[in-house]
Amino acid sequence: MEFGQVLDPSYNPRTHDVYAAFIEYFRNPPMKKIKDVGGYSMYMCRIHVLIGKGFRYLIAMVKQDDHSPGHEQPLSKMDWNVFQTRTLEQYHDLPPHGYTAKRHPLLKSIIKMENQDEKKTTYTCEGVPVKVTLLHTRPNNVYQYNPSGTLMNALETYQTVISLS
């Protein structure tokens, strides 16, 4: 211990920064386990909105855990691999979470288009270890999204899938 402590070899400070930015931005929402699927556990939080079509959710996918569906924990206790902000037609009976977005510097990072097709546009994010996918909501519209923007803009479309890279 004279020269410090050995860190977990899987620890990545940039990933930790991403987690911290999302926790701060969304005000550490309570996430409820919905189900296990494909080696992952899916946790969700319903976002309170006054108007709009569909229901807004935050979705965190973590390595499959031993908790039963209905288990609740804050986002700050999760090491997610995939995080989504989504508008879905399906209603999940979850308590609504309201937040006033707190602008975190990491979320101002620039995203640049990498690929697009009829269903999605994918982006890389400068200096942040994530891949951003925006799902298209308009049929036959390859050009629904801009060629660049910010990570925060992407999150607020509520058609976003963020994958750690």
PyMOL commands that set and color helices and strands:
alter all, ss='L'
color gray80, all
select helices_A, chain A and resi 13-25+75-77+105-108+151-155
alter helices_A, ss='H'
color red, helices_A
select strands_A, chain A and resi 30-37+40-47+55-63+72-74+82-88+96-97+110-116+120-125+130-135+148-150+159-164
alter strands_A, ss='S'
color yellow, strands_A
deselect
rebuild
show_as cartoon
